[in-house]
Amino acid sequence: MVTTYGVLARDASLGAVPWSTVVLDEAQTVKNPNTKAHRAARALAAGQKLALTGTPVENRLADLWSLLDLTVPGLLGGQQAFRARFGTAIERHGDEAAAAELRRLTQPFVLRRTKADRRLLPDLPDKIEQIAYATLTREQAVLYQKVVDQLLDDADRATGMQRRGLVLASLTRLKQICNHPAHALGDGSRLAGRSGKLVRFDELVADLLDVGEQAIVFTQFAEMGLLLQRHLAEHQHLDVPFLHGGVARRARDAMVAAFQSGSGAPLLVVSLRAGGTGLNLTAASQVIHYDRWWNPAVEDQATDRAWRLGQQRTVNVHKLVCEGTVEERIGAVIDEKRRLAQVAVGTGEAWLSELSTDELRELVVLERHSW
């Protein structure tokens, strides 16, 4: 029998059947243990349960606990005990001993293959990732410093949920300023000459156009996607489509078909969430992340729209980062999290809201040489 998670959650009769094998495809869909679908999947009586997913950890280590709770109940204990034993130690403190213990416990039950494994896809070309550094303009630096000063002042007085919301909102604001003043201000003002990141973006675009390559440009912000679309029309005289969550399915398919066939513009701007799954964009040999999503799993899913079966050329991935800012420092934190190599470590953004004011200051303060 093949069914959906929606039907599983609604149809109690499925739970009355003694199944031999239950296969949970796209298992990250039921990673939240508080949902009806997760509880229904856990309640199924089966000789064995298999969970298939490309993202066993999307936001935090609790995702891994949730999937193993479905397939091997009790292996990692209860949710609270797991958080105390592994979650805080690994996600917040980089405890390698805890990571090694988690790896030892889960390894017999996790079969993980990535596209980097040449035995799996021997014909897949290389993927080369690099940081493209940019320098803030004076206007960006002034806007950035104002937000930092306000954040550090407010963070000392706020508490609880109010403080967490304040921190995440301010960090998002800093990312928007790094993108472009017009993005942060939302005033429809001119684009040229005001953003160091946009200047660096223009250099990358010029280089790929010179050699006749195609590129996907990812941004997590719909507003920035529209600004990039406008800028490419004004600066490069290119009519570049923007694929985002609000695009109807037929229009989305037309954009992808034109890009894949080479009959449209050599660039395609895509919102990071819309580009996370379900797209095959192997015509692109260049990927540009205009802004970084601070969750590598989401960013990697987007990159893999180009780096997948059918790709014939080496894929070059460019991640735009403003020097001396929160973008550069959080990039370093994520790299350190990745270093806990074979353990799927949570890298969502929630941990940022728990930083002390001193830790926040170290994260966001603007280095003077950066503009």
PyMOL commands that set and color helices and strands:
alter all, ss='L'
color gray80, all
select helices_A, chain A and resi 5-10+12-16+27-30+36-43+62-71+79-91+96-109+138-157+160-179+181-185+196-210+222-235+249-261+296-303+326-339+350-354+357-364+368-370
alter helices_A, ss='H'
color red, helices_A
select strands_A, chain A and resi 19-24+46-51+127-134+215-219+242-243+267-271+286-289+315-322
alter strands_A, ss='S'
color yellow, strands_A
deselect
rebuild
show_as cartoon
